């Protein structure tokens, strides 16, 4: 079924390349507000917050080997994406809260192939980039984007929060990027003191930043970003960075930023619940666990791959 190619499964997983290695940028522009802490707001009435996230699992790493002896790195991977919607002040059941789950399985191989005769339940993708980065790209820019667009169109929550920095493909959708781990700061050295002075439920002034990645640089994408203090703990570990597209407008951005500072600290996890606390908020943790369960049995999926290869 592989044409002129042979396949060799590798008994170890390919390393997951963290998106954080290339999602951040130092292209800071300027503060869009007065340099001081801003209090979050918690509006009255019905408040719904939707979170969109994804999970990945490498089932098998592999090499494809052609009849010339050249080898190509690849992997079988299962991906999941979905959303959880939470109505604050209400008991939210899992059945009602977990929405629009997507489970996809991919065979991702680095290289260009001729005469490949592959048919299987894993959709084949080829890439010239790192295999792990391509898997992350598919999860983020295809599956998660699809879910976020559907949530925004059909449910219109008070806040729609997407994991990580916003994909260009979400332009035109009112959503907030949520970056849990901070490696670089979008703030001037002389204003960095504000990060230490923030109290739980406060945010920094809004900061305007230029495009952050290669494709964004090409398309001249600009964003507004800000930091929210999630707990009373010290240091960067108690902060999260959020962002929206600059085209949202400054006044709407201020409103969204105030909501995030008022709402997100109410949803933090504790250390005994999640080692990634407080940034891995409770709804995100619940969504990730839900999606991982729906990836199916790891051992059964691996056996099916082995049947596919060795039959």
C-alpha positions in Angstrom: 0.0 0.0 0.0 3.0 2.3 0.2 4.1 2.0 -3.4 7.9 2.2 -3.7 8.3 3.1 0.0 8.9 1.0 3.0 8.0 2.1 6.5 9.8 1.6 9.8 8.0 2.4 13.0 10.1 4.0 15.8 9.5 2.9 19.3 9.8 6.4 20.8 7.8 9.5 20.3 9.0 12.6 18.4 9.5 15.5 20.8 6.7 18.0 21.0 8.0 21.3 19.9 6.5 24.0 22.1 4.6 26.7 20.3 6.2 29.1 22.7 9.5 28.9 20.9 8.2 31.0 18.1 4.9 32.6 19.1 6.3 35.5 21.1 8.0 38.6 19.8 9.9 41.7 21.0 8.3 44.0 18.5 6.7 46.2 21.2 5.3 49.5 20.0 3.8 51.6 22.8 1.4 51.8 25.6 -2.2 52.5 24.5 -3.2 53.7 28.0 -1.8 55.6 30.9 0.9 53.5 32.7 -0.9 52.3 35.8 -2.8 49.2 37.0 -6.4 48.8 35.9 -9.1 47.1 37.9 -11.0 44.3 36.3 -14.8 44.4 36.0 -17.4 41.8 36.8 -20.7 42.8 35.1 -24.1 41.8 36.3 -26.5 39.6 34.4 -25.8 36.4 32.5 -22.1 35.9 31.8 -20.9 33.1 29.5 -17.2 32.4 28.9 -16.2 29.9 26.2 -12.7 28.4 26.0 -11.3 26.8 22.9 -8.3 24.4 23.1 -6.8 21.4 21.5 -4.7 18.3 22.5 -2.4 16.1 20.5 -1.0 12.6 21.0 1.8 11.0 18.9 0.8 7.4 18.3 3.9 6.3 16.5 6.9 8.0 15.1 8.2 6.5 11.8 10.6 6.7 8.9 9.6 6.2 5.3 12.3 4.7 3.2 12.3 4.9 -0.6 14.0 2.5 -3.0 17.1 4.7 -3.2 17.6 4.3 0.6 16.5 7.9 1.4 14.5 8.2 4.6 11.8 10.7 5.6 10.7 11.4 9.2 7.1 11.3 10.1 4.5 10.5 12.7 1.0 9.1 13.2 -0.8 11.6 15.5 -4.3 11.9 17.0 -5.6 15.5 17.5 -8.6 16.8 19.3 -10.1 20.2 19.6 -13.2 21.6 21.2 -14.8 24.2 23.4 -16.2 24.4 26.9 -18.7 27.1 27.7 -19.2 28.2 31.3 -22.1 30.3 32.6 -20.8 32.0 35.8 -22.8 31.6 38.9 -24.4 28.4 37.6 -23.7 24.7 38.1 -22.5 23.7 34.7 -22.8 20.0 33.7 -20.2 18.3 31.6 -22.7 17.3 29.0 -24.0 20.8 28.5 -20.6 22.5 28.7 -18.4 20.5 26.3 -19.3 21.5 22.8 -18.2 21.0 19.2 -15.5 18.3 19.8 -13.4 17.3 16.8 -11.1 14.2 16.7 -8.8 13.8 13.7 -6.0 11.4 13.0 -3.1 12.3 10.7 0.0 10.8 9.2 2.4 13.7 8.8 5.6 13.1 6.9 8.4 15.5 6.1 9.2 15.5 2.3 7.8 15.4 -1.2 6.6 12.0 -2.4 5.9 10.4 -5.8 3.9 7.2 -6.4 2.7 7.1 -2.8 -0.2 4.7 -2.6 -1.6 5.2 0.9 -5.1 4.6 2.0 -6.0 4.6 5.7 -8.0 6.2 8.5 -5.1 8.6 9.2 -5.2 11.5 6.8 -1.8 12.0 5.2 -0.2 15.4 5.2 3.3 16.3 3.9 5.4 19.2 5.1 8.8 20.8 4.5 8.8 22.0 8.1 9.5 20.1 11.4 7.0 17.3 11.8 6.0 18.3 15.3 5.5 21.9 14.3 3.3 20.8 11.4 1.2 18.7 13.8 0.8 21.7 16.1 -0.1 24.0 13.1 -2.9 21.6 12.0 -4.3 21.5 15.6 -4.1 25.2 16.1 -4.8 26.7 12.7 -7.3 24.2 11.4 -9.1 22.3 14.2 -9.1 25.0 16.9 -9.9 27.8 14.4 -12.9 25.8 13.1 -14.3 25.4 16.6 -13.7 29.0 17.5 -15.5 30.3 14.5 -18.5 28.0 15.2 -18.7 29.1 18.8 -18.5 32.8 17.9 -21.2 32.4 15.2 -23.7 30.2 17.0 -23.3 30.9 20.7 -21.9 34.5 20.9 -20.5 34.2 24.5 -19.6 37.2 26.6 -15.9 36.2 26.2 -14.4 33.7 23.7 -10.9 32.7 24.7 -8.6 30.7 22.5 -5.5 29.0 23.7 -2.2 30.6 22.7 -1.5 33.5 20.4 -4.3 34.2 17.9 -4.0 32.6 14.4 -4.3 34.9 11.4 -7.2 32.7 10.3 -9.3 34.1 13.2 -9.2 37.6 11.9 -12.8 38.9 11.7 -13.8 36.7 14.7 -14.1 38.5 18.1 -11.9 36.3 20.3 -9.1 36.6 22.8 -5.8 34.9 22.7 -4.7 33.4 26.0 -0.9 32.8 26.4 -0.3 30.8 29.6 3.5 30.7 29.7 5.4 34.0 29.3 8.9 33.9 27.9 9.3 37.4 26.6 7.7 40.7 27.8 5.9 43.2 25.6 6.6 46.1 27.9 9.3 48.7 28.2 12.0 48.2 30.8 10.9 51.4 32.6 7.3 50.2 32.8 8.1 46.6 34.0 7.6 47.6 37.6 3.8 47.5 37.0 3.9 43.7 36.6 5.2 43.4 40.2 2.7 46.0 41.5 -0.4 44.3 40.1 -2.9 42.7 42.5 -5.1 39.8 41.8 -7.9 41.0 39.4 -5.9 43.8 37.9 -4.4 44.2 34.5 -1.6 46.2 32.9 -2.4 49.0 30.4 -3.1 47.8 26.9 0.0 47.6 24.7 0.1 47.8 21.0 2.4 45.3 19.3 3.4 44.6 15.7 3.2 41.2 13.9 4.8 38.3 15.7 5.5 35.5 13.3 6.7 35.1 9.7 3.2 35.0 8.1 2.0 37.8 10.4 5.0 39.9 9.3 4.1 39.2 5.7 0.4 40.3 6.3 1.3 43.2 8.6 -0.9 41.9 11.5 -1.0 44.1 14.6 -2.5 43.3 18.0 -3.3 44.8 21.3 -2.0 42.8 24.3 -2.2 43.1 28.2 -1.3 41.1 31.3 -3.7 39.9 33.9 -2.8 39.0 37.5 -4.5 35.7 38.2 -3.5 35.1 41.8 -1.7 37.0 44.6 1.4 34.9 44.0 4.7 36.6 43.1 6.5 36.7 39.7 5.6 35.9 36.1 4.0 32.7 37.2 0.9 34.5 38.5 0.3 36.4 35.2 -1.2 35.5 31.9 -0.9 37.5 28.7 -4.0 38.1 26.5 -4.4 39.6 23.1 -6.9 40.7 20.4 -6.4 41.9 16.9 -5.8 45.6 16.6 -8.8 46.0 14.2 -11.1 45.3 17.2 -10.5 48.9 18.2 -9.1 50.3 21.4 -12.4 51.0 23.2 -13.7 47.5 22.7 -10.3 46.1 23.6 -10.4 48.1 26.9 -13.8 46.6 27.7 -12.6 43.0 26.9 -9.4 43.5 28.9 -11.4 44.7 32.0 -13.6 41.6 31.7 -10.7 39.3 31.5 -9.1 40.8 34.6 -12.4 40.6 36.5 -13.4 37.1 35.4 -10.3 34.9 34.9 -9.0 35.0 38.5 -12.3 33.4 39.5 -11.5 30.4 37.3 -7.9 29.6 38.4 -6.8 26.1 39.3 -4.8 25.3 42.4 -1.5 23.5 42.6 -3.1 20.2 43.9 -5.5 20.3 41.0 -3.0 21.0 38.3 0.8 21.4 38.3 0.3 24.1 35.6 -1.8 26.3 37.9 -2.7 29.0 38.0 -2.5 29.7 34.3 -4.1 26.5 33.2 -7.6 27.6 34.2 -10.1 25.0 35.5 -12.3 25.1 32.4 -9.2 24.6 30.2 -8.0 21.6 32.3 -11.5 20.1 32.1 -11.7 20.5 28.4 -8.2 19.0 27.8 -9.1 16.0 30.0 -12.4 15.5 28.0 -10.6 15.7 24.7 -7.9 13.3 25.7 -10.4 10.7 26.7 -12.0 11.0 23.3 -8.7 10.3 21.5 -9.4 6.6 22.2 -7.2 3.9 23.7 -3.5 4.5 23.1 -2.8 0.8 22.9 -5.7 0.0 20.6 -4.8 2.8 18.2 -1.1 1.6 18.1 -2.2 -2.0 17.4 -4.3 -0.7 14.4 -1.3 1.1 13.1 0.8 -2.0 13.4 -1.8 -4.0 11.5 -1.8 -1.3 8.8 1.9 -1.5 8.4 2.6 -5.2 8.8 -0.5 -6.7 7.3 
